[in-house]
Amino acid sequence: MFGLGLPELLVILFIILIIFGAGKLPQIGEGLGKGISNFKRSLKQDDEDSPNQEKDNTQKDES
């Protein structure tokens, strides 16, 4: 995972805790989770749309 070990991740978490405070961490985590799920959903939709677009392009070329 990008060469980050447990000590590095703990330092990053500690710095985030100092900057944002304990009260904001749940909100930050929720926003990050929603962003990741939206990104995955858009990738899945893009994969589903791609075969349809290729079929449409081949049908247009044959006409």
mmCIF file of the N, C-alpha and C atoms, coordinates in Angstrom:
data_MODEL
# 
_entry.id   MODEL 
# 
loop_
_atom_site.group_PDB 
_atom_site.id 
_atom_site.type_symbol 
_atom_site.label_atom_id 
_atom_site.label_alt_id 
_atom_site.label_comp_id 
_atom_site.label_asym_id 
_atom_site.label_entity_id 
_atom_site.label_seq_id 
_atom_site.pdbx_PDB_ins_code 
_atom_site.Cartn_x 
_atom_site.Cartn_y 
_atom_site.Cartn_z 
_atom_site.occupancy 
_atom_site.B_iso_or_equiv 
_atom_site.pdbx_formal_charge 
_atom_site.auth_seq_id 
_atom_site.auth_comp_id 
_atom_site.auth_asym_id 
_atom_site.auth_atom_id 
_atom_site.pdbx_PDB_model_num 
ATOM 1   N N  . MET A 1 1  ? 0.841   -1.178 0.000   1.00 0.00 ? 1  MET A N  1 
ATOM 2   C CA . MET A 1 1  ? 0.000   0.000  0.000   1.00 0.00 ? 1  MET A CA 1 
ATOM 3   C C  . MET A 1 1  ? 0.883   1.238  0.000   1.00 0.00 ? 1  MET A C  1 
ATOM 4   N N  . PHE A 1 2  ? 1.486   1.555  -1.089  1.00 0.00 ? 2  PHE A N  1 
ATOM 5   C CA . PHE A 1 2  ? 2.299   2.748  -1.281  1.00 0.00 ? 2  PHE A CA 1 
ATOM 6   C C  . PHE A 1 2  ? 3.498   2.794  -0.349  1.00 0.00 ? 2  PHE A C  1 
ATOM 7   N N  . GLY A 1 3  ? 3.921   1.649  0.192   1.00 0.00 ? 3  GLY A N  1 
ATOM 8   C CA . GLY A 1 3  ? 5.077   1.627  1.067   1.00 0.00 ? 3  GLY A CA 1 
ATOM 9   C C  . GLY A 1 3  ? 4.838   2.234  2.434   1.00 0.00 ? 3  GLY A C  1 
ATOM 10  N N  . LEU A 1 4  ? 3.574   2.393  2.829   1.00 0.00 ? 4  LEU A N  1 
ATOM 11  C CA . LEU A 1 4  ? 3.261   2.947  4.142   1.00 0.00 ? 4  LEU A CA 1 
ATOM 12  C C  . LEU A 1 4  ? 3.058   1.811  5.126   1.00 0.00 ? 4  LEU A C  1 
ATOM 13  N N  . GLY A 1 5  ? 3.778   1.866  6.221   1.00 0.00 ? 5  GLY A N  1 
ATOM 14  C CA . GLY A 1 5  ? 3.622   0.875  7.263   1.00 0.00 ? 5  GLY A CA 1 
ATOM 15  C C  . GLY A 1 5  ? 2.747   1.395  8.374   1.00 0.00 ? 5  GLY A C  1 
ATOM 16  N N  . LEU A 1 6  ? 2.618   0.613  9.419   1.00 0.00 ? 6  LEU A N  1 
ATOM 17  C CA . LEU A 1 6  ? 1.784   0.990  10.549  1.00 0.00 ? 6  LEU A CA 1 
ATOM 18  C C  . LEU A 1 6  ? 2.272   2.262  11.237  1.00 0.00 ? 6  LEU A C  1 
ATOM 19  N N  . PRO A 1 7  ? 3.580   2.437  11.462  1.00 0.00 ? 7  PRO A N  1 
ATOM 20  C CA . PRO A 1 7  ? 4.015   3.682  12.117  1.00 0.00 ? 7  PRO A CA 1 
ATOM 21  C C  . PRO A 1 7  ? 3.684   4.937  11.313  1.00 0.00 ? 7  PRO A C  1 
ATOM 22  N N  . GLU A 1 8  ? 3.844   4.863  10.000  1.00 0.00 ? 8  GLU A N  1 
ATOM 23  C CA . GLU A 1 8  ? 3.541   6.025  9.163   1.00 0.00 ? 8  GLU A CA 1 
ATOM 24  C C  . GLU A 1 8  ? 2.050   6.352  9.194   1.00 0.00 ? 8  GLU A C  1 
ATOM 25  N N  . LEU A 1 9  ? 1.206   5.307  9.144   1.00 0.00 ? 9  LEU A N  1 
ATOM 26  C CA . LEU A 1 9  ? -0.237  5.540  9.191   1.00 0.00 ? 9  LEU A CA 1 
ATOM 27  C C  . LEU A 1 9  ? -0.663  6.124  10.526  1.00 0.00 ? 9  LEU A C  1 
ATOM 28  N N  . LEU A 1 10 ? -0.044  5.683  11.619  1.00 0.00 ? 10 LEU A N  1 
ATOM 29  C CA . LEU A 1 10 ? -0.369  6.246  12.930  1.00 0.00 ? 10 LEU A CA 1 
ATOM 30  C C  . LEU A 1 10 ? 0.032   7.709  13.030  1.00 0.00 ? 10 LEU A C  1 
ATOM 31  N N  . VAL A 1 11 ? 1.171   8.070  12.451  1.00 0.00 ? 11 VAL A N  1 
ATOM 32  C CA . VAL A 1 11 ? 1.599   9.476  12.458  1.00 0.00 ? 11 VAL A CA 1 
ATOM 33  C C  . VAL A 1 11 ? 0.615   10.325 11.656  1.00 0.00 ? 11 VAL A C  1 
ATOM 34  N N  . ILE A 1 12 ? 0.194   9.834  10.498  1.00 0.00 ? 12 ILE A N  1 
ATOM 35  C CA . ILE A 1 12 ? -0.768  10.565 9.666   1.00 0.00 ? 12 ILE A CA 1 
ATOM 36  C C  . ILE A 1 12 ? -2.087  10.729 10.406  1.00 0.00 ? 12 ILE A C  1 
ATOM 37  N N  . LEU A 1 13 ? -2.567  9.663  11.048  1.00 0.00 ? 13 LEU A N  1 
ATOM 38  C CA . LEU A 1 13 ? -3.814  9.740  11.814  1.00 0.00 ? 13 LEU A CA 1 
ATOM 39  C C  . LEU A 1 13 ? -3.689  10.728 12.965  1.00 0.00 ? 13 LEU A C  1 
ATOM 40  N N  . PHE A 1 14 ? -2.553  10.740 13.640  1.00 0.00 ? 14 PHE A N  1 
ATOM 41  C CA . PHE A 1 14 ? -2.329  11.668 14.742  1.00 0.00 ? 14 PHE A CA 1 
ATOM 42  C C  . PHE A 1 14 ? -2.341  13.121 14.254  1.00 0.00 ? 14 PHE A C  1 
ATOM 43  N N  . ILE A 1 15 ? -1.715  13.378 13.127  1.00 0.00 ? 15 ILE A N  1 
ATOM 44  C CA . ILE A 1 15 ? -1.693  14.736 12.567  1.00 0.00 ? 15 ILE A CA 1 
ATOM 45  C C  . ILE A 1 15 ? -3.107  15.171 12.178  1.00 0.00 ? 15 ILE A C  1 
ATOM 46  N N  . ILE A 1 16 ? -3.875  14.266 11.576  1.00 0.00 ? 16 ILE A N  1 
ATOM 47  C CA . ILE A 1 16 ? -5.256  14.581 11.204  1.00 0.00 ? 16 ILE A CA 1 
ATOM 48  C C  . ILE A 1 16 ? -6.080  14.866 12.446  1.00 0.00 ? 16 ILE A C  1 
ATOM 49  N N  . LEU A 1 17 ? -5.856  14.090 13.508  1.00 0.00 ? 17 LEU A N  1 
ATOM 50  C CA . LEU A 1 17 ? -6.577  14.294 14.758  1.00 0.00 ? 17 LEU A CA 1 
ATOM 51  C C  . LEU A 1 17 ? -6.269  15.663 15.349  1.00 0.00 ? 17 LEU A C  1 
ATOM 52  N N  . ILE A 1 18 ? -5.001  16.080 15.273  1.00 0.00 ? 18 ILE A N  1 
ATOM 53  C CA . ILE A 1 18 ? -4.619  17.397 15.793  1.00 0.00 ? 18 ILE A CA 1 
ATOM 54  C C  . ILE A 1 18 ? -5.244  18.516 14.959  1.00 0.00 ? 18 ILE A C  1 
ATOM 55  N N  . ILE A 1 19 ? -5.225  18.372 13.639  1.00 0.00 ? 19 ILE A N  1 
ATOM 56  C CA . ILE A 1 19 ? -5.711  19.435 12.754  1.00 0.00 ? 19 ILE A CA 1 
ATOM 57  C C  . ILE A 1 19 ? -7.231  19.594 12.864  1.00 0.00 ? 19 ILE A C  1 
ATOM 58  N N  . PHE A 1 20 ? -7.966  18.496 12.764  1.00 0.00 ? 20 PHE A N  1 
ATOM 59  C CA . PHE A 1 20 ? -9.420  18.585 12.686  1.00 0.00 ? 20 PHE A CA 1 
ATOM 60  C C  . PHE A 1 20 ? -10.117 18.395 14.029  1.00 0.00 ? 20 PHE A C  1 
ATOM 61  N N  . GLY A 1 21 ? -9.499  17.742 14.958  1.00 0.00 ? 21 GLY A N  1 
ATOM 62  C CA . GLY A 1 21 ? -10.133 17.486 16.249  1.00 0.00 ? 21 GLY A CA 1 
ATOM 63  C C  . GLY A 1 21 ? -10.975 16.226 16.206  1.00 0.00 ? 21 GLY A C  1 
ATOM 64  N N  . ALA A 1 22 ? -11.258 15.705 17.390  1.00 0.00 ? 22 ALA A N  1 
ATOM 65  C CA . ALA A 1 22 ? -11.986 14.435 17.487  1.00 0.00 ? 22 ALA A CA 1 
ATOM 66  C C  . ALA A 1 22 ? -13.439 14.568 17.039  1.00 0.00 ? 22 ALA A C  1 
ATOM 67  N N  . GLY A 1 23 ? -14.030 15.730 17.167  1.00 0.00 ? 23 GLY A N  1 
ATOM 68  C CA . GLY A 1 23 ? -15.432 15.916 16.804  1.00 0.00 ? 23 GLY A CA 1 
ATOM 69  C C  . GLY A 1 23 ? -15.686 15.849 15.311  1.00 0.00 ? 23 GLY A C  1 
ATOM 70  N N  . LYS A 1 24 ? -14.723 16.240 14.520  1.00 0.00 ? 24 LYS A N  1 
ATOM 71  C CA . LYS A 1 24 ? -14.901 16.274 13.065  1.00 0.00 ? 24 LYS A CA 1 
ATOM 72  C C  . LYS A 1 24 ? -14.547 14.955 12.383  1.00 0.00 ? 24 LYS A C  1 
ATOM 73  N N  . LEU A 1 25 ? -13.836 14.064 13.055  1.00 0.00 ? 25 LEU A N  1 
ATOM 74  C CA . LEU A 1 25 ? -13.391 12.827 12.411  1.00 0.00 ? 25 LEU A CA 1 
ATOM 75  C C  . LEU A 1 25 ? -14.543 11.982 11.871  1.00 0.00 ? 25 LEU A C  1 
ATOM 76  N N  . PRO A 1 26 ? -15.663 11.806 12.591  1.00 0.00 ? 26 PRO A N  1 
ATOM 77  C CA . PRO A 1 26 ? -16.769 11.029 12.001  1.00 0.00 ? 26 PRO A CA 1 
ATOM 78  C C  . PRO A 1 26 ? -17.330 11.666 10.729  1.00 0.00 ? 26 PRO A C  1 
ATOM 79  N N  . GLN A 1 27 ? -17.414 12.986 10.705  1.00 0.00 ? 27 GLN A N  1 
ATOM 80  C CA . GLN A 1 27 ? -17.919 13.674 9.513   1.00 0.00 ? 27 GLN A CA 1 
ATOM 81  C C  . GLN A 1 27 ? -16.951 13.510 8.343   1.00 0.00 ? 27 GLN A C  1 
ATOM 82  N N  . ILE A 1 28 ? -15.664 13.588 8.622   1.00 0.00 ? 28 ILE A N  1 
ATOM 83  C CA . ILE A 1 28 ? -14.660 13.417 7.575   1.00 0.00 ? 28 ILE A CA 1 
ATOM 84  C C  . ILE A 1 28 ? -14.710 11.994 7.033   1.00 0.00 ? 28 ILE A C  1 
ATOM 85  N N  . GLY A 1 29 ? -14.818 11.018 7.939   1.00 0.00 ? 29 GLY A N  1 
ATOM 86  C CA . GLY A 1 29 ? -14.909 9.624  7.510   1.00 0.00 ? 29 GLY A CA 1 
ATOM 87  C C  . GLY A 1 29 ? -16.141 9.344  6.686   1.00 0.00 ? 29 GLY A C  1 
ATOM 88  N N  . GLU A 1 30 ? -17.260 9.928  7.089   1.00 0.00 ? 30 GLU A N  1 
ATOM 89  C CA . GLU A 1 30 ? -18.504 9.743  6.341   1.00 0.00 ? 30 GLU A CA 1 
ATOM 90  C C  . GLU A 1 30 ? -18.388 10.347 4.940   1.00 0.00 ? 30 GLU A C  1 
ATOM 91  N N  . GLY A 1 31 ? -17.839 11.533 4.860   1.00 0.00 ? 31 GLY A N  1 
ATOM 92  C CA . GLY A 1 31 ? -17.672 12.176 3.555   1.00 0.00 ? 31 GLY A CA 1 
ATOM 93  C C  . GLY A 1 31 ? -16.718 11.405 2.661   1.00 0.00 ? 31 GLY A C  1 
ATOM 94  N N  . LEU A 1 32 ? -15.656 10.894 3.248   1.00 0.00 ? 32 LEU A N  1 
ATOM 95  C CA . LEU A 1 32 ? -14.691 10.107 2.484   1.00 0.00 ? 32 LEU A CA 1 
ATOM 96  C C  . LEU A 1 32 ? -15.330 8.819  1.986   1.00 0.00 ? 32 LEU A C  1 
ATOM 97  N N  . GLY A 1 33 ? -16.118 8.166  2.845   1.00 0.00 ? 33 GLY A N  1 
ATOM 98  C CA . GLY A 1 33 ? -16.803 6.936  2.448   1.00 0.00 ? 33 GLY A CA 1 
ATOM 99  C C  . GLY A 1 33 ? -17.800 7.165  1.327   1.00 0.00 ? 33 GLY A C  1 
ATOM 100 N N  . LYS A 1 34 ? -18.557 8.256  1.413   1.00 0.00 ? 34 LYS A N  1 
ATOM 101 C CA . LYS A 1 34 ? -19.512 8.580  0.351   1.00 0.00 ? 34 LYS A CA 1 
ATOM 102 C C  . LYS A 1 34 ? -18.794 8.874  -0.964  1.00 0.00 ? 34 LYS A C  1 
ATOM 103 N N  . GLY A 1 35 ? -17.680 9.574  -0.869  1.00 0.00 ? 35 GLY A N  1 
ATOM 104 C CA . GLY A 1 35 ? -16.916 9.884  -2.077  1.00 0.00 ? 35 GLY A CA 1 
ATOM 105 C C  . GLY A 1 35 ? -16.377 8.634  -2.746  1.00 0.00 ? 35 GLY A C  1 
ATOM 106 N N  . ILE A 1 36 ? -15.872 7.709  -1.954  1.00 0.00 ? 36 ILE A N  1 
ATOM 107 C CA . ILE A 1 36 ? -15.343 6.460  -2.507  1.00 0.00 ? 36 ILE A CA 1 
ATOM 108 C C  . ILE A 1 36 ? -16.461 5.637  -3.128  1.00 0.00 ? 36 ILE A C  1 
ATOM 109 N N  . SER A 1 37 ? -17.619 5.555  -2.447  1.00 0.00 ? 37 SER A N  1 
ATOM 110 C CA . SER A 1 37 ? -18.731 4.774  -3.003  1.00 0.00 ? 37 SER A CA 1 
ATOM 111 C C  . SER A 1 37 ? -19.254 5.402  -4.291  1.00 0.00 ? 37 SER A C  1 
ATOM 112 N N  . ASN A 1 38 ? -19.323 6.725  -4.363  1.00 0.00 ? 38 ASN A N  1 
ATOM 113 C CA . ASN A 1 38 ? -19.745 7.380  -5.604  1.00 0.00 ? 38 ASN A CA 1 
ATOM 114 C C  . ASN A 1 38 ? -18.754 7.131  -6.724  1.00 0.00 ? 38 ASN A C  1 
ATOM 115 N N  . PHE A 1 39 ? -17.475 7.132  -6.392  1.00 0.00 ? 39 PHE A N  1 
ATOM 116 C CA . PHE A 1 39 ? -16.445 6.869  -7.397  1.00 0.00 ? 39 PHE A CA 1 
ATOM 117 C C  . PHE A 1 39 ? -16.579 5.449  -7.931  1.00 0.00 ? 39 PHE A C  1 
ATOM 118 N N  . LYS A 1 40 ? -16.774 4.470  -7.036  1.00 0.00 ? 40 LYS A N  1 
ATOM 119 C CA . LYS A 1 40 ? -16.938 3.082  -7.465  1.00 0.00 ? 40 LYS A CA 1 
ATOM 120 C C  . LYS A 1 40 ? -18.191 2.926  -8.314  1.00 0.00 ? 40 LYS A C  1 
ATOM 121 N N  . ARG A 1 41 ? -19.271 3.594  -7.911  1.00 0.00 ? 41 ARG A N  1 
ATOM 122 C CA . ARG A 1 41 ? -20.528 3.512  -8.655  1.00 0.00 ? 41 ARG A CA 1 
ATOM 123 C C  . ARG A 1 41 ? -20.360 4.088  -10.057 1.00 0.00 ? 41 ARG A C  1 
ATOM 124 N N  . SER A 1 42 ? -19.638 5.191  -10.169 1.00 0.00 ? 42 SER A N  1 
ATOM 125 C CA . SER A 1 42 ? -19.452 5.798  -11.491 1.00 0.00 ? 42 SER A CA 1 
ATOM 126 C C  . SER A 1 42 ? -18.567 4.916  -12.367 1.00 0.00 ? 42 SER A C  1 
ATOM 127 N N  . LEU A 1 43 ? -17.578 4.247  -11.778 1.00 0.00 ? 43 LEU A N  1 
ATOM 128 C CA . LEU A 1 43 ? -16.756 3.326  -12.561 1.00 0.00 ? 43 LEU A CA 1 
ATOM 129 C C  . LEU A 1 43 ? -17.588 2.153  -13.053 1.00 0.00 ? 43 LEU A C  1 
ATOM 130 N N  . LYS A 1 44 ? -18.479 1.649  -12.204 1.00 0.00 ? 44 LYS A N  1 
ATOM 131 C CA . LYS A 1 44 ? -19.321 0.523  -12.587 1.00 0.00 ? 44 LYS A CA 1 
ATOM 132 C C  . LYS A 1 44 ? -20.266 0.939  -13.709 1.00 0.00 ? 44 LYS A C  1 
ATOM 133 N N  . GLN A 1 45 ? -20.841 2.130  -13.619 1.00 0.00 ? 45 GLN A N  1 
ATOM 134 C CA . GLN A 1 45 ? -21.738 2.616  -14.661 1.00 0.00 ? 45 GLN A CA 1 
ATOM 135 C C  . GLN A 1 45 ? -20.978 2.819  -15.965 1.00 0.00 ? 45 GLN A C  1 
ATOM 136 N N  . ASP A 1 46 ? -19.754 3.296  -15.870 1.00 0.00 ? 46 ASP A N  1 
ATOM 137 C CA . ASP A 1 46 ? -18.944 3.512  -17.058 1.00 0.00 ? 46 ASP A CA 1 
ATOM 138 C C  . ASP A 1 46 ? -18.624 2.187  -17.736 1.00 0.00 ? 46 ASP A C  1 
ATOM 139 N N  . ASP A 1 47 ? -18.343 1.150  -16.937 1.00 0.00 ? 47 ASP A N  1 
ATOM 140 C CA . ASP A 1 47 ? -18.073 -0.167 -17.504 1.00 0.00 ? 47 ASP A CA 1 
ATOM 141 C C  . ASP A 1 47 ? -19.314 -0.750 -18.164 1.00 0.00 ? 47 ASP A C  1 
ATOM 142 N N  . GLU A 1 48 ? -20.487 -0.510 -17.570 1.00 0.00 ? 48 GLU A N  1 
ATOM 143 C CA . GLU A 1 48 ? -21.722 -1.015 -18.148 1.00 0.00 ? 48 GLU A CA 1 
ATOM 144 C C  . GLU A 1 48 ? -22.069 -0.282 -19.437 1.00 0.00 ? 48 GLU A C  1 
ATOM 145 N N  . ASP A 1 49 ? -21.737 0.998  -19.522 1.00 0.00 ? 49 ASP A N  1 
ATOM 146 C CA . ASP A 1 49 ? -22.056 1.787  -20.708 1.00 0.00 ? 49 ASP A CA 1 
ATOM 147 C C  . ASP A 1 49 ? -21.101 1.499  -21.861 1.00 0.00 ? 49 ASP A C  1 
ATOM 148 N N  . SER A 1 50 ? -19.889 1.114  -21.582 1.00 0.00 ? 50 SER A N  1 
ATOM 149 C CA . SER A 1 50 ? -18.886 0.928  -22.625 1.00 0.00 ? 50 SER A CA 1 
ATOM 150 C C  . SER A 1 50 ? -19.270 -0.113 -23.664 1.00 0.00 ? 50 SER A C  1 
ATOM 151 N N  . PRO A 1 51 ? -19.733 -1.312 -23.304 1.00 0.00 ? 51 PRO A N  1 
ATOM 152 C CA . PRO A 1 51 ? -20.107 -2.281 -24.346 1.00 0.00 ? 51 PRO A CA 1 
ATOM 153 C C  . PRO A 1 51 ? -21.244 -1.782 -25.215 1.00 0.00 ? 51 PRO A C  1 
ATOM 154 N N  . ASN A 1 52 ? -22.187 -1.051 -24.636 1.00 0.00 ? 52 ASN A N  1 
ATOM 155 C CA . ASN A 1 52 ? -23.296 -0.521 -25.427 1.00 0.00 ? 52 ASN A CA 1 
ATOM 156 C C  . ASN A 1 52 ? -22.797 0.505  -26.433 1.00 0.00 ? 52 ASN A C  1 
ATOM 157 N N  . GLN A 1 53 ? -21.853 1.327  -26.044 1.00 0.00 ? 53 GLN A N  1 
ATOM 158 C CA . GLN A 1 53 ? -21.315 2.335  -26.943 1.00 0.00 ? 53 GLN A CA 1 
ATOM 159 C C  . GLN A 1 53 ? -20.545 1.674  -28.076 1.00 0.00 ? 53 GLN A C  1 
ATOM 160 N N  . GLU A 1 54 ? -19.818 0.597  -27.787 1.00 0.00 ? 54 GLU A N  1 
ATOM 161 C CA . GLU A 1 54 ? -19.074 -0.098 -28.833 1.00 0.00 ? 54 GLU A CA 1 
ATOM 162 C C  . GLU A 1 54 ? -20.028 -0.726 -29.839 1.00 0.00 ? 54 GLU A C  1 
ATOM 163 N N  . LYS A 1 55 ? -21.146 -1.297 -29.360 1.00 0.00 ? 55 LYS A N  1 
ATOM 164 C CA . LYS A 1 55 ? -22.135 -1.879 -30.264 1.00 0.00 ? 55 LYS A CA 1 
ATOM 165 C C  . LYS A 1 55 ? -22.740 -0.803 -31.139 1.00 0.00 ? 55 LYS A C  1 
ATOM 166 N N  . ASP A 1 56 ? -23.045 0.346  -30.565 1.00 0.00 ? 56 ASP A N  1 
ATOM 167 C CA . ASP A 1 56 ? -23.621 1.444  -31.334 1.00 0.00 ? 56 ASP A CA 1 
ATOM 168 C C  . ASP A 1 56 ? -22.638 1.910  -32.404 1.00 0.00 ? 56 ASP A C  1 
ATOM 169 N N  . ASN A 1 57 ? -21.358 1.987  -32.083 1.00 0.00 ? 57 ASN A N  1 
ATOM 170 C CA . ASN A 1 57 ? -20.360 2.438  -33.035 1.00 0.00 ? 57 ASN A CA 1 
ATOM 171 C C  . ASN A 1 57 ? -20.223 1.450  -34.182 1.00 0.00 ? 57 ASN A C  1 
ATOM 172 N N  . THR A 1 58 ? -20.265 0.147  -33.910 1.00 0.00 ? 58 THR A N  1 
ATOM 173 C CA . THR A 1 58 ? -20.132 -0.837 -34.976 1.00 0.00 ? 58 THR A CA 1 
ATOM 174 C C  . THR A 1 58 ? -21.369 -0.835 -35.868 1.00 0.00 ? 58 THR A C  1 
ATOM 175 N N  . GLN A 1 59 ? -22.548 -0.594 -35.292 1.00 0.00 ? 59 GLN A N  1 
ATOM 176 C CA . GLN A 1 59 ? -23.747 -0.548 -36.100 1.00 0.00 ? 59 GLN A CA 1 
ATOM 177 C C  . GLN A 1 59 ? -23.740 0.671  -37.013 1.00 0.00 ? 59 GLN A C  1 
ATOM 178 N N  . LYS A 1 60 ? -23.207 1.782  -36.561 1.00 0.00 ? 60 LYS A N  1 
ATOM 179 C CA . LYS A 1 60 ? -23.128 2.990  -37.371 1.00 0.00 ? 60 LYS A CA 1 
ATOM 180 C C  . LYS A 1 60 ? -22.131 2.797  -38.507 1.00 0.00 ? 60 LYS A C  1 
ATOM 181 N N  . ASP A 1 61 ? -21.027 2.088  -38.253 1.00 0.00 ? 61 ASP A N  1 
ATOM 182 C CA . ASP A 1 61 ? -20.019 1.861  -39.277 1.00 0.00 ? 61 ASP A CA 1 
ATOM 183 C C  . ASP A 1 61 ? -20.545 0.954  -40.382 1.00 0.00 ? 61 ASP A C  1 
ATOM 184 N N  . GLU A 1 62 ? -21.387 -0.002 -40.019 1.00 0.00 ? 62 GLU A N  1 
ATOM 185 C CA . GLU A 1 62 ? -21.906 -0.945 -41.005 1.00 0.00 ? 62 GLU A CA 1 
ATOM 186 C C  . GLU A 1 62 ? -22.947 -0.292 -41.910 1.00 0.00 ? 62 GLU A C  1 
ATOM 187 N N  . SER A 1 63 ? -23.601 0.741  -41.467 1.00 0.00 ? 63 SER A N  1 
ATOM 188 C CA . SER A 1 63 ? -24.677 1.379  -42.232 1.00 0.00 ? 63 SER A CA 1 
ATOM 189 C C  . SER A 1 63 ? -24.166 2.110  -43.428 1.00 0.00 ? 63 SER A C  1 
# 
